[in-house]
């Protein structure tokens, strides 16, 4: 399961600024969880990150860190350190 139960599946108003190129009201965590997570992980502030970690499953976020082509190298490295999943060089 990508999302945690008991949460509203819409992006809160204060985080819609990170979705400048799309209609945020058309996005839902159920259907666009990867896109939403990547955008928040790349550009979000501390409050947006806290929100993301409460609504999405940690294993799903870890899989994005490992597999996403849309995370910047700096963002990927940060999350690898946070999740202790850095690949050995």
C-alpha positions as CSV (number, residue, x, y, z in Angstrom):
1,X,0.0,0.0,0.0
2,X,1.4,3.4,-1.0
3,X,-0.7,5.6,1.3
4,X,-1.3,5.3,4.9
5,X,-5.0,4.9,5.9
6,X,-7.0,7.6,7.6
7,X,-5.6,10.5,5.6
8,X,-7.2,12.9,3.1
9,X,-5.9,12.0,-0.3
10,X,-5.7,15.6,-1.5
11,X,-2.6,17.9,-1.4
12,X,-3.0,20.5,1.3
13,X,-3.3,24.1,0.2
14,X,0.0,25.1,1.6
15,X,1.9,22.6,-0.5
16,X,0.2,23.3,-3.8
17,X,2.9,25.8,-4.7
18,X,5.2,22.8,-5.5
19,X,2.9,21.8,-8.3
20,X,3.1,25.0,-10.4
21,X,3.0,23.2,-13.8
22,X,-0.1,21.0,-13.1
23,X,-3.6,21.4,-11.6
24,X,-3.0,20.3,-8.0
25,X,-6.7,19.7,-7.5
26,X,-6.5,17.0,-10.2
27,X,-3.8,15.1,-8.2
28,X,-4.6,12.5,-5.6
29,X,-2.3,10.4,-3.5
30,X,-3.9,7.2,-4.7
31,X,-3.3,7.9,-8.4
32,X,-0.3,10.2,-8.4
33,X,1.7,9.2,-5.3
34,X,5.0,8.9,-7.1
35,X,4.8,12.2,-8.8
36,X,3.7,14.0,-5.6
37,X,6.4,12.4,-3.5
38,X,9.1,13.2,-6.1
39,X,8.1,16.8,-6.3
40,X,7.9,17.2,-2.5
41,X,11.2,15.4,-2.0
42,X,12.9,17.6,-4.6
43,X,11.4,21.0,-3.7
44,X,9.5,20.7,-0.5
45,X,10.2,22.5,2.8
46,X,10.4,20.8,6.2
47,X,6.6,21.0,6.7
48,X,5.9,19.4,3.3
49,X,8.4,16.6,4.1
50,X,6.7,16.0,7.4
51,X,3.3,15.8,5.7
52,X,4.7,13.4,3.1
53,X,6.1,11.1,5.7
54,X,2.7,10.9,7.5
55,X,0.7,10.1,4.4
56,X,2.9,7.8,2.4
57,X,4.3,4.4,3.4
58,X,8.0,4.5,4.2
59,X,8.7,1.5,2.0
60,X,7.1,3.2,-1.0
61,X,9.3,6.3,-0.4
62,X,12.4,4.0,-0.2
63,X,11.5,2.4,-3.5
64,X,11.2,5.8,-5.1
65,X,14.7,6.7,-3.7
66,X,16.1,3.6,-5.3
67,X,14.3,3.6,-8.6
68,X,13.1,7.1,-9.5
69,X,14.7,8.9,-12.4
70,X,13.0,12.2,-11.4
71,X,14.9,12.8,-8.1
72,X,18.0,15.1,-8.3
73,X,21.3,13.5,-7.3
74,X,21.4,15.7,-4.3
75,X,17.9,14.7,-3.2
76,X,18.6,11.0,-3.8
77,X,21.7,11.2,-1.7
78,X,19.9,12.9,1.1
79,X,17.2,10.3,1.3
80,X,19.7,7.4,1.0
81,X,21.5,8.9,4.1
82,X,18.2,9.4,5.9
83,X,17.1,5.8,5.2
84,X,20.5,4.3,5.6
85,X,20.3,2.8,2.1
86,X,23.4,4.2,0.4
87,X,24.9,1.9,-2.2
88,X,28.5,0.9,-1.5
89,X,30.8,2.4,-4.0
